C-alpha cells in the first residue's frame, strides 16, 4: 500500500492508528449515560445522576449546554419531563456525531480523498404533531422504566402509535424505527430476566427515535437527478429474518464532465426466514439492471436517476440501462482515488454508519485465533470476515489468500477494520477476482446453482401455500 496522492495512491494506513483528541472522553460519557438508561431514570441512583450530569458536562461548550444542564438537573432529581429526556437524547446524538466527524476526518487523511460540500437541510413542515407527541410519550416511558424494567404492557404501548403513523408516508421513517425497536424489546421481555442487554444498541435506537419525534426531524432530504456512468465497486448484503437489502457502492461519473463521486444504490425486498444464502438474490431480481451490473462486471448508464444529497441513488429501472464491461478493480485503482466522498446527513452522523470504500494491495496477511489481519506498511488493519455474506463466492479463505482487496473501512470497538467486498487472488496458478456479489445477476458456479435451486424450491412451496390461503 502506498501513500494517498492525486496520482492514484491507495491509503495511508498509519493515519488510522493516530490517536484522536477527545474521542475516549466522548465515548466514556455516552457509555455512562447508557448504563444509567439501562436501569431507568424514574428514580435515579447517585451513580445514574452522576452519569447524566457527565453527559451535560460533555456538551457544555455547545449550543445545547443550557438545555442539557437543566435536563440533567431535573433528571437527577427524578423530575424529568419529556422535553428533558429529548434534550438528553439530543446531547447523546451530538456526542456520537462528534465522534463520527473526528473519525471521518481521520479517514479523509488516510485516503486523501476529496470531500463533498456540506449540506444542511431546511427544516420540514410539522405534520401529524399528535402522533409524534404520542411516540415521544412512549419513548419517555421506556427511559423511565429502563431496559431492566420493560414488560409486555410497557412495550405494547407502541402498537397503536405505529399503526397510525404507517398510514402517513411522511412518518414512515420514524414509524419503521419504532416498529422494529418495539418488536426487539417485546422479544426480550421481561427485562428483569435478561442475562445480557444490548446497552449501546438500545440506547442508539431510543435516542434516534426520540430525536425523530421532533417536528421536521424526519423530513426527507432534497432529491436531485444523476445522469452519467455508474461503475460498481462491490455490494454489501444486509440480511434480516424478514427482509434483505443489497447496497451497491460505486463511483459515479457525471455526463457533464464534473468530478466523479461516490454513491450508493440500495434495493430491498421482504423475505421469509427460510430463504437464505444465494436464494436471497432471487428476491432482489426485479432490480435486474443493478444486480446484473454487479454480477457481470458492467457499468450502468443512468439517465435522470433520482439521488439524494447524501449520495444515495433511489433506484428505478426506467432510469438505467446496461453499460459496457467495467472491471471493479480497474475502477478502484483509477477512479476511486479521485472520487468525491458524499456528505452525511446530520442525524446519520454515528460511528456505526462509517462505511468508506477503499482499495488495498501489497499487504501481508496474518491469521490467528483473533481472525485475519492485513499488515500494510507495518500497520495492522483487522479484517471483518464475519460480514462476508454466504450468498456469494467470496470466502474468508479467499480473503486470506488475496493480494488486493476492495473493501469498506469501518470503525467498531475502538478500532478501524475493513470489510472485504472483492479480492484478487490466485486459483490454480491463475489470477482471479472474487466478488461478494458475484452471484447477484445469476451464476454458472456449481455451488451457486445448488443454492439457487434450493431457494427456488423453498420459494415455490411458500408461494403455493400463500395461494391456498388467499383462495380460502
Residue pairs with C-beta under 8 A, 6 or more apart in sequence:
1 10
1 11
1 13
1 360
1 361
1 362
1 363
1 376
1 377
2 9
2 10
2 362
3 9
3 12
3 112
4 10
4 11
4 12
4 110
4 111
4 112
4 113
4 337
5 112
6 112
6 337
6 338
8 333
8 334
8 337
8 338
9 112
9 337
10 337
10 358
10 359
10 360
10 361
11 110
11 111
11 112
11 358
11 359
11 360
11 376
12 109
12 110
12 111
12 112
13 110
13 376
13 377
13 379
13 381
14 377
14 378
14 379
15 106
15 109
15 110
16 106
16 107
16 110
16 379
16 381
16 409
16 416
17 379
18 106
20 102
20 103
20 106
21 102
22 98
22 102
23 99
23 102
23 103
25 58
26 58
26 95
26 96
26 98
26 99
27 99
29 54
29 55
29 57
29 58
29 95
30 55
30 92
30 95
30 96
30 203
31 200
32 50
32 51
32 54
32 55
33 51
33 52
33 54
33 55
33 88
33 92
33 203
34 199
34 200
34 203
35 48
35 51
35 199
36 44
36 47
36 48
36 49
36 51
36 52
37 143
37 146
37 147
37 199
37 202
37 203
37 206
38 146
38 147
38 148
38 197
38 199
39 45
39 48
39 146
39 147
39 148
39 149
40 143
40 144
40 145
40 146
40 148
40 149
41 48
41 52
41 75
41 78
41 80
41 85
41 143
41 144
41 146
42 78
42 144
42 145
42 146
43 78
44 52
44 75
44 76
44 78
49 75
49 76
52 71
52 72
52 75
52 76
52 88
53 72
53 76
55 68
55 72
55 88
55 91
55 92
55 95
56 65
56 68
56 69
56 71
56 72
56 91
58 91
58 95
59 65
59 68
59 91
59 94
59 95
60 69
62 94
64 87
64 90
64 91
64 94
67 87
67 90
68 87
68 88
68 90
68 91
70 84
70 87
71 80
71 83
71 84
71 85
71 87
71 88
71 91
72 88
74 80
74 81
74 84
75 84
75 85
75 88
80 88
80 144
81 140
82 136
82 137
82 140
85 139
85 140
85 143
85 210
86 136
86 210
86 211
86 213
86 214
89 206
89 207
89 210
89 211
90 207
90 211
92 203
92 207
93 207
93 208
93 211
93 347
96 204
96 349
96 350
96 351
97 346
97 349
97 350
99 351
100 344
100 349
100 350
100 351
100 353
100 354
101 349
103 351
103 354
103 411
104 344
104 354
107 354
107 356
107 409
107 416
108 115
108 341
111 337
111 356
111 358
112 337
113 337
113 338
113 339
113 340
113 341
114 259
114 338
114 340
114 341
115 340
115 341
116 261
116 311
116 340
116 341
116 342
116 343
117 343
118 343
119 221
119 309
119 310
119 343
119 345
120 346
121 219
121 221
121 222
121 309
121 345
121 346
123 216
123 219
124 170
124 215
124 216
124 218
124 219
124 220
125 216
125 219
126 215
126 216
127 168
127 170
127 171
127 215
128 165
128 168
128 170
128 171
129 215
131 161
131 164
131 165
131 168
131 171
132 171
132 174
132 213
132 214
132 215
133 213
134 161
134 164
135 158
135 161
135 165
135 174
135 178
135 209
135 213
136 210
136 213
138 157
138 158
138 161
138 178
139 206
139 209
139 210
139 213
141 154
141 157
142 150
142 154
142 185
142 206
143 206
145 154
145 191
146 191
147 191
147 194
147 197
147 199
147 202
148 191
148 192
148 194
148 197
149 191
149 192
150 185
150 188
150 189
150 190
150 191
151 189
151 190
151 191
152 186
152 189
152 190
155 182
155 185
155 186
155 189
156 186
158 178
158 179
158 181
158 182
159 182
161 178
162 175
162 178
162 179
162 182
165 171
165 172
165 174
165 175
165 178
166 172
166 175
166 179
168 175
170 218
170 219
171 218
173 212
173 218
173 220
174 209
174 212
174 213
174 218
177 205
177 208
177 209
177 212
178 209
180 205
181 202
181 205
181 206
181 209
184 202
184 205
185 202
188 194
188 197
191 197
204 350
204 352
208 347
211 217
211 347
212 218
212 347
217 347
221 308
221 309
221 310
221 345
222 308
222 309
223 306
223 307
223 308
223 314
224 306
224 307
224 308
224 309
225 304
225 305
225 306
225 307
226 252
226 254
226 263
226 302
226 304
226 305
226 306
226 307
226 313
227 254
227 255
227 256
227 302
227 303
227 304
227 305
228 252
228 253
228 254
228 255
228 256
228 301
228 302
229 252
229 253
229 255
229 299
229 300
229 301
229 302
229 323
230 250
230 251
230 252
230 253
230 263
230 265
230 293
230 299
230 300
230 301
230 302
230 313
230 320
230 323
231 250
231 251
231 252
231 253
231 299
231 326
231 328
231 331
231 335
232 248
232 249
232 250
232 293
232 294
232 299
232 300
232 326
232 328
232 331
233 248
233 249
233 250
233 251
233 328
233 331
233 332
233 336
233 357
233 406
233 421
233 422
234 248
234 249
234 294
234 328
234 357
234 406
234 407
234 408
234 421
234 422
234 435
234 436
234 437
235 246
235 247
235 248
235 249
235 294
235 421
235 435
235 436
235 437
235 440
236 246
236 247
236 248
236 249
236 355
236 387
236 408
236 419
236 421
236 436
237 244
237 245
237 246
237 247
237 280
237 389
237 391
237 392
237 436
237 437
238 244
238 245
238 246
238 247
239 271
239 276
239 280
239 389
239 391
240 271
241 271
241 273
242 270
242 271
242 272
242 273
243 268
243 269
243 270
243 271
244 268
244 269
244 271
244 280
244 283
244 284
245 266
245 267
245 268
246 266
246 267
246 268
246 281
246 284
246 287
246 290
246 291
246 294
246 437
246 440
247 264
247 265
247 266
248 264
248 265
248 266
248 290
248 293
248 294
248 437
249 262
249 263
249 264
249 355
249 357
249 408
249 421
250 262
250 263
250 264
250 265
251 260
251 261
251 262
251 263
251 331
251 335
251 336
251 339
252 260
252 261
252 262
252 263
252 302
253 260
253 335
254 260
254 261
259 338
259 339
259 340
260 335
260 338
260 339
260 340
261 311
261 339
261 340
261 341
261 342
262 311
262 336
262 339
262 340
262 341
262 342
262 357
263 307
263 311
263 312
263 313
263 342
264 311
264 312
264 313
264 342
265 290
265 312
265 313
265 315
266 312
266 313
266 315
267 284
267 287
267 290
267 291
267 315
268 284
269 283
269 284
269 286
270 283
271 280
271 283
272 458
272 459
272 462
274 458
274 462
275 282
275 283
275 455
275 458
275 459
276 390
276 391
276 455
277 390
277 391
277 451
277 454
277 455
278 390
278 391
278 392
278 439
278 443
278 448
278 451
278 452
278 455
279 391
279 451
279 452
279 454
279 455
279 456
279 458
279 459
280 391
280 455
281 291
281 391
281 439
281 440
281 441
281 442
281 452
282 452
282 455
282 456
282 459
283 459
284 291
284 440
285 291
286 317
287 315
287 317
288 317
288 441
289 300
289 317
289 320
289 321
289 322
290 300
290 315
290 320
291 437
291 440
291 441
292 298
292 322
292 440
292 441
293 299
293 300
293 322
293 323
293 441
294 435
294 437
294 440
294 441
295 435
295 437
295 438
295 439
295 440
295 441
295 442
295 443
296 325
296 441
297 325
297 326
297 327
297 328
298 322
298 323
298 324
298 325
298 326
299 323
299 324
299 325
299 326
300 320
300 321
300 322
300 323
301 320
301 321
301 322
301 323
302 313
302 319
302 320
303 319
303 320
303 321
304 319
305 313
305 314
305 315
305 316
305 319
305 320
306 313
306 314
306 316
306 319
307 313
307 314
308 314
309 343
309 345
310 342
310 343
310 344
310 345
310 348
311 342
311 343
327 433
328 406
328 422
328 433
328 435
329 359
329 404
329 406
329 422
329 424
329 433
332 357
332 359
332 406
333 359
336 357
336 358
336 359
337 359
341 356
344 353
351 411
351 412
352 412
354 409
354 410
354 411
355 408
355 409
355 410
355 419
356 408
356 409
357 406
357 407
357 408
357 409
357 421
358 406
358 407
358 408
358 409
358 418
359 404
359 405
359 406
360 374
360 376
360 381
360 404
360 405
360 406
360 407
360 418
361 403
361 404
361 405
361 424
362 376
362 403
363 374
363 375
363 376
363 381
363 403
363 405
364 374
364 375
365 372
365 373
365 374
365 375
365 400
365 401
365 402
366 372
366 373
366 375
366 380
367 373
367 400
370 382
371 382
371 383
371 385
372 382
372 383
372 385
372 396
372 399
372 400
373 380
373 381
373 382
373 383
374 380
374 381
374 383
374 405
374 418
375 381
381 416
381 417
381 418
382 415
382 416
382 417
382 418
383 399
383 417
383 418
383 420
384 410
384 412
384 417
384 418
384 419
384 420
385 396
385 399
385 420
387 419
387 420
388 394
388 395
388 396
388 399
388 419
388 420
388 436
389 436
391 439
391 451
392 435
392 436
392 437
392 438
392 439
392 440
393 434
393 435
393 438
393 439
393 443
393 445
393 447
393 448
394 420
394 421
394 422
394 423
394 434
394 435
394 436
394 438
395 434
398 423
398 425
398 434
399 405
399 420
399 423
401 425
401 426
402 420
402 423
402 424
402 425
403 424
403 425
403 426
404 423
404 424
405 418
405 420
405 422
405 423
405 424
406 420
406 421
406 422
406 423
407 418
407 419
407 420
407 421
408 418
408 419
408 421
409 416
409 417
409 418
410 416
410 417
410 418
410 419
411 417
420 436
421 435
421 436
421 437
422 433
422 434
422 435
422 436
423 433
423 434
424 431
424 432
424 433
424 434
425 431
425 432
425 434
426 432
438 445
438 448
439 445
439 448
439 451
439 452
443 449
443 452
